[in-house]
Amino acid sequence: MSNLSSNFASMVIGLFIIALLKKILGSWNMTKGPYPPGPKPKFLIGNALDLPMSDIGQHFMDVGAQLQSGLVHLNILGNHILFINKKNIADDLLEKRARIYSGRPHLAAVEALGWDTTDILTMDYGEEWRKHRKVAQQHLNKQQTRTYEPIQLRHLHKMLQRLLHSPEDFMQHTEVLSTAIVMDIMYGYKIDQHDDPANVAAEKMVDLAVPLLLPSGALMNVLPFLRHIPAWIPGNIAGKRVKECVFWMHEMRGIPMADLRKRMDQGMATHSAVSACLEKNATSAVDTDPDAERVVCNIAWASYSAAVETAGFFYAMLMHPRVQIKAQAEIDSIIGTGRLPTFADRPSLPYIEAIYREVMRYAPPLYIDVTHSSTEDDWYDGYFIPKGTSVFANLWAMTHDESVYCDPNSFNPERFLDQHGKLNDDDQILAYGFGRRACVGKHVASATMWITIVSVLACFMIERAKDELGNEIEVNDECEYLALVRHKKPFKCRFVRSEGARRLVEETASVEGAT
């Protein structure tokens, strides 16, 4: 077995060198002009050593500042990579030139997963993508999202009840909330516990898949032929990861789908995006679309991207009690203490809206946007951007740009308010991406995030946890990075609530559970 592993490694190294030379020579031959500024490449490997393993956003923000450039270019083993650090440049390229910059890189790992034809997030720009985008907009547009508000509120109120009974598991509760809402909207599938099979499958699938989505995330992305080598071959780590990911992906899709078909057969299915499509095909002899079920099911599982990251909110509130007090004063003055917030309250709560915007700026769940790819040669500001360049919008750099946000490392919701306490026009949430490849579930994600923020603040005061002696426990402010995702490492806090808030949460959840 060791000889087999050694032979595999030798073969990979040899083919890697051949592929590398071919890439580099091809890259040299295609040069038409100066590339955007970037670190000086090294012989043969280019900038392969200039790509950090974590905190990529901050790293290339610093590199851009040193180069005095809003663009940073790398050539890694013949692959062109471009980081955009300025929002105005992202608007110029990803919005105004969306026709050129709406592609996705051709990653062998994505093709091995089958996502090049099933996942709208990683699917390349073309007819198949447009077909999926059309269906996604039907079910996830802003107007349609309002019809999902009762679903979001039901799951939110269950989450508040869980916070009452097991506040130490607050991160787990919010993760369940996010997945439960998406699964209910798409399949009518009900998730009530963290260990629900569909939720477990979704988490495992994401943990395995995300590292594969970067050009450097798997060796097979550099040497595409490796995707055809069996996963059982020793040393084929990426192949094993792909195989496991495919298994959990089928579980994630299959569990809610089987549940939906069973409920439909029993006449007990509630309305959902997938059930509506299945019912239409089953009852219509004229409008039946044999491809519709495939597309809507693809959109349903891809809608997991509408899940929200709330750790940044809890951390910000924990560290800024002044903001909590001001937010609760606004809630009490507009809503009172006799009911829980609803979506109808959103226009009347400008400070809560400012907190939402600041949370998404201060701690964006994606610190680097999902890769765009240029579909033809282009020029920008005198620099050449070759066809096939992987383009990353550096969301961290844009949301922490000192020329746009004063003292960007401080948490300050007031930056989104004018002198009269009204919201200013800085309402673009950069975490949802740019152009035609912006997050298809952004309206659901925005609504879920906002109702979570206002409801938690209406019911609880988030304070530092205490040890058995009553001393405050130091807050862990470290972050961890998984490919494009940045989130807080686990930290402890406690949720203080009044007796009135406890009773209101229990009564609301009880009434909804009985209906």
ZIRAWO-V812998 format. One record per helix or strand of 2 or more residues. SS is the DSSP state (@ for helix, = for strand). FROM is the first residue (numbers start at 0). LEN is the number of residues. Records with the same first field share a line. If there is no record, write none. Layout:
SS: FROM-LEN, FROM-LEN
This chain:
@: 1-29, 47-3, 55-12, 86-9, 107-6, 114-4, 126-14, 141-5, 148-17, 166-21, 196-17, 218-4, 223-5, 236-29, 272-11, 291-15, 310-9, 320-14, 342-6, 349-13, 394-5, 412-4, 429-3, 434-3, 441-18, 498-16
=: 70-6, 78-6, 371-2, 377-3, 382-3, 389-4, 460-4, 478-4, 484-4, 492-4
